[in-house]
């Protein structure tokens, strides 16, 4: 079953550290990066199997918290096609 995981952090360095941990921890693929406030608020989105995105998100949030503030995390199993379209636009 496909799923997505979202990790929102304060600061680009925390986002990169979190993303690195996510892709090393499980079989997930980066599908979207959203930068706001000049890169001070960054959301990374990965996709994969439910168990993989859960493991990746846990590892990513833990690593990101070491160098910045984690603002939010979420796993969405079987995301609706409209959600996926939102993540892959422009």
C-alpha positions in Angstrom: 0.0 0.0 0.0 1.5 3.4 -1.0 1.7 6.2 1.5 3.4 9.6 1.9 5.1 11.1 4.8 5.5 14.8 5.5 8.2 16.4 7.6 8.0 20.1 8.3 10.9 21.8 10.0 12.2 25.2 10.7 15.5 25.8 8.8 16.9 24.3 5.7 19.8 22.6 7.5 17.2 20.6 9.6 15.3 19.7 6.5 18.4 18.3 4.8 19.5 16.4 7.9 16.0 15.0 8.3 15.7 14.0 4.6 19.1 12.4 4.6 18.0 10.2 7.6 14.7 9.4 5.9 16.1 8.1 2.7 18.8 6.1 4.5 16.4 4.6 7.0 13.9 3.1 4.6 13.0 2.5 1.0 11.4 5.9 0.3 11.6 8.4 -2.5 11.6 12.2 -2.3 8.6 13.6 -4.2 8.2 17.2 -3.1 10.0 20.0 -1.3 8.2 23.1 -0.2 10.1 26.2 1.0 8.4 29.1 2.7 9.6 32.2 4.5 12.8 32.3 2.5 13.7 28.7 3.5 13.1 29.2 7.2 10.1 26.7 7.0 10.7 23.6 4.8 8.4 20.6 4.2 9.8 17.5 2.6 7.5 14.7 1.3 8.5 11.2 0.6 6.6 8.2 -0.7 6.8 4.5 -0.3 5.1 1.6 1.4 3.3 2.5 4.7 5.8 0.8 6.9 8.7 2.4 5.1 7.4 5.9 5.3 6.6 5.5 9.0 10.1 4.3 9.7 11.6 7.1 7.5 9.5 9.8 9.2 10.5 8.6 12.7 14.2 8.7 11.7 13.9 12.0 9.9 12.1 13.8 12.7 14.6 12.5 15.2 17.6 13.7 13.2 16.0 17.0 12.2 15.3 17.8 15.9 19.0 17.6 16.7 19.7 20.6 14.5 16.4 22.5 14.3 12.7 22.6 15.3 10.3 20.0 13.9 7.0 21.8 13.3 4.9 18.9 12.1 4.9 15.3 10.9 2.2 13.2 9.2 1.8 9.9 7.4 -1.0 9.6 4.9 -1.8 6.1 3.7 -3.4 5.7 0.3 -3.4 9.5 -0.5 -6.2 10.7 -2.7 -5.1 11.4 -6.3 -5.9 15.1 -5.8 -3.4 15.2 -3.0 -0.8 13.7 -5.2 -1.6 16.1 -8.0 -1.2 19.0 -5.5 2.3 17.7 -4.6 3.4 17.3 -8.2 2.3 20.7 -9.6 4.5 23.6 -10.5 
